[in-house]
Structure formats: C-alpha cells, structure tokens
Amino acid sequence: MPIAYTGLPIVLAEFPEHQERIKRLFKRNEAFQCLCEDYRQCFEALKYWNRCDSEEAQARGEEYERLLRDLAEEILLNVNEAK
C-alpha cells in the first residue's frame, strides 16, 4: 500500500519533531503501521463529527477526541521506546 494511503502523513504532521524516528519505525514495525492507520481513521471520524449537526455529534466528537489523545500517547510511547 502506498504511504499516501496510510496514516503516516497525518502522524508526521502531528508530530513534526519526531519525523525521522516515526519514518524508521513505520518502515520496520507492522504494529506501528496499524497504530498510524488507527490514528488516521480516528482523525477522519473526529473531523466528520465536528461537522455534523445531529444530536449525537457532540458526544461522538468528544469520544473521538479522547480516543485520538490516547492514540497520540501510544504513538509517542512507541517512538520514545524506539530511540
């Protein structure tokens, strides 16, 4: 799968100070690739719910904000452990 269709570009944009380590980790670690894809999907879902006018939009948006923070923490943990 081309990198443009993974979560890598979004993760790199979110953590510019760790770009080189993220790229290295992404190339060699399939679990990290999945984590980046999860981050991308959550990021896209959050954008959707932030634009939505439904009754459940605020609650869903808050849920995805928490999930995105958790995924960001997990990404940084992986990056820091991979030094």
N, C-alpha and C positions, 0 to 999 in steps of 0.2 A: 504494500500500500504506500503510495507517495506520501511524504511527510506533510504536504499541504492538506491532506485529508485526515490528519491525526490531531490530537490535542497539543502537539508540540508548539506550534506558533503562538497559541494563546498562553501557554505556560511560560514560554520565553518572554513574551510581552509583559506578563505579570511579575516575573522575577528577573529583570534585566541584569541585576548584579551577580546572578548565578548562571548566566547563559552557557558558558563553556562546560561547567560541570553537568548541567542539565543535558546538554547535547551528548556528552560522553556517556552518561548514564542511560539516556534514551536509546542509544545505539546498541548497548550491550545487555539491557535488562528488560525482558518482556513484561514483567510485572509493573515496572515503572512506565512502560508504554501504555499499559492498561489504565494506570492511575492518571496519566495525562489525558487519555481519552475520556475517562470519567469526569475529569475536571472540565473538559470542553463541553460535554453533554450537560453538565450542571450549569455551566456558564450560559449556554444557549437557553436552557429552561428558565433560568432566572431572568434573562432578557425578555422572554415570552411573557412570563407572569407579571413583570413590571409594566408591560404594555397593555395587559389585559384589563378589561373593565368588569369582569364577573365578580360575584360576591366572594368567591373563594380566592381571588387573586392575591389579596394582601397576605393571607395566611400561607398560601403556597409560596409566595415570594420570600417570606420570612424563613420558611422551611429550607428553601434553596440557598438563601444567604448563609444559613448555619452550615449546611452541607458543603458549600463552596469554601467556607472558612476551614472546616475540618479537612477537606481535601488539600487545601493550601498548606496546612500544617503538616500533613502527611508527606506532601511533596518536599517541603523544606527539610523534614526529618531525613528522608531518603537522600537528599542532596548533601546534607551535612555529614551523614554517615559514610558517604561515598568519597569523601575527600581523598 
